[in-house]
């Protein structure tokens, strides 16, 4: 969590000024919890009004359940108790919960135990409340709440200028070591230096030095597939919802897993000369499947396995990426190699985020005609119904794109894929631009140029060509194709998207 004050950019007197953002730091959370704890301790001390009510309750009856019911019935008549409940009932539905915590303490339950439960609620509620406040600019600019909650990381928020332009993106109680901004910068670096990386990988795949050639091969596989770089180890098995799986006795089930540097020959299947499939047990026991379709890479991988097979017995348990003299590729070697090309701040795991983001982006882009056809069927609906239906269709398309991203990195659950791996800029650009109109590197990289705004009717008209203004705005869209080895990014103009949509609808 953040330990420094976050700042927001506000527009005032035609200039941008910096002001402190309230409720956005770890220190503020700690102060809030400390205040709550002190107030709670005062309420439950032996001579407090709440404790006197306990004494009064047990005088009336020896039945503990009835005594507790009596205490609960009259507790809110005590001003300090009522004030505490009002102040710390952050979600508006926890009055009974807070009263129960006070009651438990005055009825003899260990204060430390009660506070642990109370603090868990207060921390979660406080963070949720602050995040809701920070998300107001998104809601005010038309992004539907169901889309914001489902397809953006919980901590992701941004400041918006009066003209709707994003001035800054940041996290409220996010990952201190890998913030939204850090993730965006890493992905921007990968995209900006993609052709440099591809050229170096192509060169080193032909190196005379066996370990250089092997590191380039493993790095190429990671770059192409988003496979985790780890050698492997033991991992807790989880279900499709991210919950730990246990045996009949309640013990965690653990499985042996591998990552890119720990892959074995048995995990690799050559389907064709230009197509190989890698299948292996990944983190949390997931069945990981990665496909390689670049012929240069597939040939290099086959040559490596042929080399490994020469030096070992057929029944030897051996990794795929080892040199004839026994040197192995490690995650540290891969990361050092990448940083020598791309600079500090980049790691092999960043390609996992890029893979998920790219898959999400391409899924939305390639299904634009499908969405347009579905939207056209809504013609004739009343505006209120139209708005609801448009949002529903967009949710479905975003959901399917996110599922494709999840599958591309073989992750255990969808929520974590969205939270940590997919850049929120793609969904934001998709909504505000009414489709995928820019190359991926422009969507992710040019963060401060994006205008925020979403209206379902406008989205409908733009995508389907339902009005002259929308039709004009939809022309000259930019698409992109991403190639991995030796090829640069290619941007090409589509003369008229609306004509393209109409042609597709007649096929």
Buried (B, 14 or more C-beta within 10 A) or exposed (E): BBEEEBBBBBBEEEEEEEEEBEBBBEEBBEEBBEEBBEBBEEBBEEEBBBBEBBEEBBEEEEEEEEBBBBBBEEBEEBEBBBEBBEEBBBEEEBEEBBBBBBBBBBBEBEBEEBBEBBBEBBBEBBBBEBBEBBBEBBEEBBBBEEBBEBBBBBBBBBBBBEEBBBBBBBBBBBBEEBBBBBBBBBBBBBBEBBBEBBBBBBEBBEEEEBBBBBBBBBBBBBBBBBBBBBBBEEBBBBEEEEEEBEEEEEEEEBBEBBBBBBBBBEBBEBEEEBBBEBBBBBBBBBEBBBEBEBEBBBBBBBEBBEBBEEEEEEEEEBBBBBBEEEBBBBBEBBBEBBBEBBEEEBBBBBBBBBBBBBBBBBBBBEBBBEBBEBBBEBEEBEEEEBBBBBBBBBBEBBBBBBBBBBBBBBBBBBBEBBBBBBBBBBBBBBBBBBBBBBBBBBBBBEBEEBBBBBBBBBBBBBBBBBBEEBBEBBBEBEBBEBEBBEEEBEEEEBEBBBEBBEEEEEE
